[in-house]
Structure formats: structure tokens, C-alpha cells
Amino acid sequence: MPDPAAPELDPSQKRWAFGAAGLFLLAVGFLGFSANTGILMPFAIGWVALQIFGYVGALKMAKGDFAHPLFKSQVLLHVIAVMLLIVTIVRSTQ
């Protein structure tokens, strides 16, 4: 039974929330890998912290709207971080 206090999200809000959650899980997984191997530890810690403070701040300013442009830009910022991480890994293996 859904919580009556929680508003129903439209499909666009669900997509952006799912994208943010996926990126956060990826960051936490990379933090676990980094803690195990010691590789890129400062980046892994900083990325998780940046996501926590960034998503919370963006949602506060957007008044809980996951489809707000501020929240979308926060998600795309972390997509760029994933791309930079991939490029760094590819360049280090060549």
C-alpha cells in the first residue's frame, strides 16, 4: 500500500531518480573496489561525498522535484565523472 504522504512521481521523475540511484550505487561499488585495492581512493571517497551533498542540495532547492533542471544537471555531472573514470582506466591500461 503506497504511503499517502508521498506524492506519486511521473515517469520523467522516476527516470531521473533511477539514474541518480544507479550512479550512486556505481560510486559506492567503486568505493568498495578502491578500498580493497587502494587504487584511486581519494577520487572514490570524494565522488561518493560529492553525490551525497550534491543530490541532497539539488533536491532541497528543487523542492523534491527529480525532473528539475538543477537535479538533472547534478545527474549529468556524475555521468561525466563516470566517463572520466573510464578514460582514466583505459589510458592506464595502454
MOGI-V65887 format. One record per residue. N is the residue number from 0. RES is the residue in one small letter. PSI is psi as a letter, one per 30 degrees, with the letter a starting at -180 (NA if undefined). OMEGA is omega as a letter, one per 20 degrees, with the letter a starting at -180 (none if undefined). Layout:
BEGIN
{{N,RES,PSI,OMEGA} {N,RES,PSI,OMEGA}}
END
This chain:
BEGIN
{{0,m,k,a} {1,p,l,r} {2,d,k,a} {3,p,f,r} {4,a,f,a} {5,a,k,r} {6,p,l,r} {7,e,k,a} {8,l,k,r} {9,d,l,a} {10,p,e,r} {11,s,e,r} {12,q,e,r} {13,k,e,r} {14,r,e,a} {15,w,e,r} {16,a,e,r} {17,f,e,r} {18,g,e,r} {19,a,e,r} {20,a,e,r} {21,g,e,r} {22,l,e,r} {23,f,e,r} {24,l,e,r} {25,l,e,r} {26,a,e,r} {27,v,e,r} {28,g,e,r} {29,f,e,r} {30,l,e,r} {31,g,e,r} {32,f,e,a} {33,s,e,r} {34,a,e,a} {35,n,e,a} {36,t,f,a} {37,g,g,a} {38,i,k,r} {39,l,h,a} {40,m,e,r} {41,p,e,r} {42,f,e,a} {43,a,e,r} {44,i,e,a} {45,g,e,a} {46,w,e,r} {47,v,e,r} {48,a,e,r} {49,l,e,r} {50,q,e,a} {51,i,e,a} {52,f,e,a} {53,g,e,a} {54,y,e,a} {55,v,e,r} {56,g,e,r} {57,a,e,r} {58,l,e,r} {59,k,e,a} {60,m,f,r} {61,a,g,r} {62,k,h,r} {63,g,g,a} {64,d,j,a} {65,f,f,r} {66,a,g,r} {67,h,k,a} {68,p,e,r} {69,l,e,r} {70,f,e,r} {71,k,e,r} {72,s,e,r} {73,q,e,r} {74,v,e,a} {75,l,e,r} {76,l,e,a} {77,h,f,r} {78,v,e,r} {79,i,e,r} {80,a,e,r} {81,v,e,r} {82,m,e,r} {83,l,e,r} {84,l,e,r} {85,i,e,r} {86,v,e,r} {87,t,e,r} {88,i,e,r} {89,v,e,a} {90,r,e,a} {91,s,f,r} {92,t,f,a} {93,q,NA,none}}
END
